[in-house]
Amino acid sequence: MSAAESAKIVIIGGGAVGCGVAYQLALAGKRDILLLEKESSVAAATSSQAAGLVGQVRSTVERIKLAQWSVATFSQMQQDPDTNPSWRQVGSLRVALCEQRVAAFEKLATVAAEADLEVEFIDPARAKGLWPALDFSAAQAILYCPSDGYLQPYDLTMAYVKKCRQMGVRFETSRAATGLTLSGNRVTGVQTAEGTIECETVINAAGAHAYHVACWAGMELPIVPVRHEFLITVQCEGMDPQLPVVRIPDGSIYLRPEVGGLLLGGWEPDSLSTDPRKYTPQQEPPRLEADYDALAFFVEQMQPQFAPIEQLGIRSVFKGWPTFTPDGRFIVGPTKQVEGFVMAGGCNAHGVSGSAGIGRHVVESMCETTPAAYVRSLSPDRFSAEPWDWESASASARRIYETYYGIGD
């Protein structure tokens, strides 16, 4: 590659978020987009370790609308046999096991109604009809969302790539960004070992390396990788792929069928984070080994609703470093500090499921004269307005993870 290579927009990071951003930009009419991915294929890092759950029931209308945009995108893509994201719109069940959770579900249902998202409370008998293998006798409330579902993260990312290429987006894998070139207060290019790519806009969708890319622009952002893992059991009777996703917040767990087995994951009460300052852009985050104590906690929480789980062997364990932020909000949009530098990171474990909606917010932040107040609230500049330190930021980010299913969320 020559040093004169150029693109108007360069996206750094080929996970679901980077590819989802590229797709939404292309749909919005943006052209001359180049996406760089240092691995040999897209969705090779954190995205490949995602469970693929897509849930729209959220605590605010804005977050529901983002999720609805993603669902609409996945459903539309599913209609094209050449861009199949393996989207299964099977619905979801949220199971409450205590009175406080029932009240929280009632609030969620009220917010869903405001956002025109169809949800309803169903009784244990109906839930049993939807998921015959589960025991719903302890449920005090069950909130059903028929338009939720799940997908395969790699298939989704490849679907984005195919759609993007049809609209002229270029992809270069096995090519790592190594830095940015700046002129005064604006981005002018992305450095790589093969040469500098001149550009007007750089979008940082680098996942667990988003901290490093932001540093290249002179910005330090509290983007904290926090471990997340889930297991898939061996073959298990009754695991039909059309079964709905189930979330049991009081047990901090979620489950769905997966290739004849059961996928079971959750949110650990004592989370593990890593410090991105301790590894370089050229290095990988610390290697993760399966934490069988944490997985045993998920199994223990699942046992009252599905007794056979204790006898099922584990076929595989997935684990990765999704990034979390101290306030639990995405970091999306341009910064006033460096013209042409745009963030798409800190996705708080919503990178895959929220990829289309996050991409849409990136477009709004870049192209609208006055983005919505919610989109403006995601600006990376919020972390420049107030002082912060890594110790407290990391603790807060871990707390966001640990209370992912907290009452009121």
N, C-alpha and C positions, 0 to 999 in steps of 0.2 A: 504494500500500500504506500502511496506517495503522501508526502506531507501536505499536499494540496487537497486531499480528500475532504469533502464537506457534506453537511446535511443541515437543514434548518433546525431540526430537533433531534437530539441524541438522548435516548433512554438508557440508563445504566441499570441492568438487572433484568434477567429473563425469566423470572418467576411469574406466577399468576397475576400479581399486581402490575409488573412492568408490561406484560403482554396485554392485560386488560386496559391499561392506560393507553397503549398504542392503538388498540382497537377503538376506544372511545374517541381518541383524537382523530383517527382516520374517518370515523363516522361523522365527526363534526366538520369535515372538510379539510383538515390539515394534511399537508403533503410534505414530501421530502423528510421522512422520519426514518431514523436508523436506530435499531435496538442492539445493544452490546451485551453479550453474556459470556462470562469467563469460562464456564463449563462447556463441555462438548455438546450439550443439548439444553433446551429450555426446561424449566421445572425440575432441575437436577438437585436443588438444595432443599430449603425449607418447604416449598410447595409440594415436593414429592412425599413429604412426611405428614401431610395434612389428612384429616379424617374425611374431609369433603362434605361435612354437614352444612346445610343451607337453611338457616332459620330466620324468619322475619319478625317474630314477636320480640319487641324491644321496649325499652322503658320510655323512649321519646318518639314523637312523630317523625323527626328528622332521620333517626336511625332506621325506623321502619321503611321510610321512603327509599333510603339507600339500598336496603335489602330487597325491596320490591323491584327496584331498577335491575338489580342483579338477576332476580328470578325471571323477570320479563326477558332479559337478554339471554339467559340460558334456555328458556323455552323457545325463543325465536331461533337460536342457533340449532336447537335439537331438530327443527324442521328440515334442515339441510343435511342429507346423509353424508356429505363430504366434510361437515364440520360438527360432528357429534360429540358433545361434551359428556356423554354418558349420564345425562341428567335424568333422574327419576323423581318425579313430582308425586311422592307417595304420602305426603302429609307428615305431621309430627304430633306427638303427645307429650305434654308436660304434666308430670305427676307430682301433686302436693301431698306431703306426708304429715303436715302439721298445720295448725290454724293460722299461724303467721304467714305461711306460704300461700294459703288460700286467699288471704287478704291481698298478698302481693300479686297473685294471679288475677284477682278482680281488677286491680289497678292496670295490669298489663292489657286486660281485655278492653278496658275503657280507652286506653291509648290506641289500641288496635282499631277500635271503632272510629276514632278521630282520623285515623290514617286510611280508612276504608279497606282495612285488612280483615278478611273473614276469619273469625275464630268463634268457637263455641265450647261451652262446658258440656262434657258428656259423662255418663255414668259408667261405673266399672264394668257392667255387662257389655256395653257397646265397645268399650276399650278392649275387653277380652275378645270380642269378635274381630277387632282389628289386629290384635297381637295375641293369638291363642296360647302361646307358651308362657306368657307372663302372668304373674299373680297380682291383681290390682285390688285385692281385698283391703289393704291398708290405706288405699288412696282416699284422701279427704276431698280432693278435687282433681279433675283431669281437664286440661285445656287443650283443645284440638284445633290445629291449623291445617286445613286440607291442602293448601298451596305450597307448603314447605316440602323439603325433600333432601336429596343428597346427590353427589356426583363424584366422578373420578378426577382428582386434581390434574393429573398429567393429560388426560383426554381434554379437559377444559382448556388447558394452556395450549395444546396443539390446535384446538379449534380456533382459538384466538389467532394463532400464527397463520393458519390457512386463510382466515377471513382478512387478516391484515395484508397478507401478500397479494390477495386479490385487489386490494386498494393501493398497492404500491409501496407498502412499508417494507423496509429492508431489515434483515436479521443477520447478525454475524455472531456465531458461537465460537468458542475457543479463542476469544479475543477479550482480554482483560483491560479495563480502563486502569490507568496508573496515576492519573492526576488530571487537573484542569488547567487551562490557560486563561488568565484574566488580563483584561486591559482596563486599568482604572478600576471602576466599580462594576464591571460587567464580565460575564462569561464570554469567552471567544472560541473555546475549543475544548476537546477532550483528548488527553494524551494516552497513547497506547504504545506498546513495544514496536508496533508496525508503523507508527507515525502518528501525527496529531490530526484529529478530525475537526476541522473548523465548523463552528455551529453558532446559532443565535440563542438556543435554549438547551439546557441540560436538565433532565428529569431524573431525580435520584430515587430509584426503586430497587435499591441494592440489598434489601432485607437485613440480614445480620451484619452486613458491611455498610449499611446506610450511614452509620455514625462516621465511618472513615471518609466516605464520599462527601459528607457535609463538611468535614474538617478541611478537605481540599478547597472548599469555598470560604474557608475562614470562619465556619460556624461550628460551635459545639452544641450538640443536641442530645438530650437524655433519651437515647434509643437503647433500651435494655433487653438483650436476649434472655428469655426465660424458658427453661426446659419444659417441653410438653411431650407426653408419650401416650400411646394406646396399644392395646393388644388385639390380635385376631385369633380366635380359637380354631381348633381343628373342626372338621366337618361336624355339624350339629343338626339333628332332625328338626324340621319345621322352619328353617331359616330361609323363607321365601324372599327374594329381592324386592318384592312389592310391599313388604312390611314397612310401616312408618318408622321414622326416627323417633326415639324415645329419650327424653331428658328427665332425670330425677334430681332436681336441684338440691333437695335436702340430703342427698347422698353424694353430691358433687360429681355425678356421673352422667354419661350419655351412651347410647348404644344404637346400633343398626345392623342389619344383615350385611355380610360381605363374603361372596363366593362360597356359599354353603356353610359358612361359619358365622360367629358373632363378633362384631367389632365393639370393643368396650374401652372407653377412655374416661378421663375426668380431670378434675382440677385438684392438685395436691394441696393439703392444708399447710405444708411446709415446703415451699417451692425452692428451686435452685436457679440462680441467675449467673451470668458471666459478665465480665467487664470488657467491653469492646476496646478499651484502651490497652488491654494486655495482649491483643493479637493484632497483627498488621493487615492491611488490605490484601497482601499476598498470602497470608496464612488463613487457615480455616479456624472457626471457633473451636473450642476444646471438644475433643471427641467424646461422644456420649455412649455409655454402655447402658443396657437395659437395667432399670432399677426395679428389681422384683419385689421389694418392699412396697414401693408405691403402687405397682400393679396389683399386689395382693390387697392393698387398701381398696382399690376399685372393685375387685372380686368380692370382698367382704361386704361392700355397700350394695352390690348387685344381688347377693345371695337371697335376701328375703323375697325379692320379686321373681327370681329365676334360680331355684335351688340347684339345677344341674351344672351351674357355672363352676362350682368347686371341683367337679370331676372332669371338666373339659381340659384337654391339653392346649398349650399355646402353640399356634402355628408360626406366628411371627410377631415381632414388636417393632413399632414405628416410633421414632423419636427425633426431635428437631429443636431448633432455637428460634421460635417465633419471637418477634420483638414487641415489647410493651412500653408504654409511656407512663409517667407518674400520675397523669390525670385521666388515663384510660381513653383518651381521644386520639384519633389519627393525627399524623403530622402531614398535612396536605396543602399544597399551594406554593406560590412564589414567596420570596422574601424581599423585603425592602432593602436589605443589606447588600445583596449582590444581584444585580439585574440579570435576568435570564436563568437564574437557578431556581428550580422548582422541586418541592419535596412530594414524595408518595411513599411514606414509610410509617413505622410505628403503628402497625395495623392491629395490634392487640388480639392476635389469633383470628382475625377476620380477613386475612389476605386473600384466600381462595374464595370463600363465600361472598365477600364484599368486593371482589375485584372489579366487577363492572360498575358498581355504584361508586367505588373510590375513583375509578377512571373518569366517571362522569363529573365528580366533584373537582378533579384536576382540570378538566376542560372548563368548568364553570369558573374556577379560580383564575384561569389564564385568559379566558376569552370574554367574560361578562364584565361590563363596566362597573356594575355593583353586584357582586356575588351575594347570595343569601347570607344572613347573619350567621347561620350554622357553619357554612363553608368558611366564612371569614374567621370563625372561632378555631378552626383547625390550623391556622397559619403557623409556620415554624417560628415566627417572630414573637409568639407568646412566651417563648422561653428566653428571649432576650430582654423582655420587659421587666422581669423580676429575677433576682439572684436565685441560684439553686446550686446544690452540690451533689456529687455523685453518690455519696453514701445514702442520703435521704431520698434521692431520686430512685435509686435501685430498690430501696426498701418499699417505696410507694408503688413502683412498677410490679414488684413481687406481690404486694397486697392486692393490686388490681387482678392479678392472675388468681390468687388464692380465694378471692371473693367474687370470682366470675359469675357464680350462681347466687350471689348474695341477695338477701331479701331486698326487694325494691329494684332489682336490676332486671 
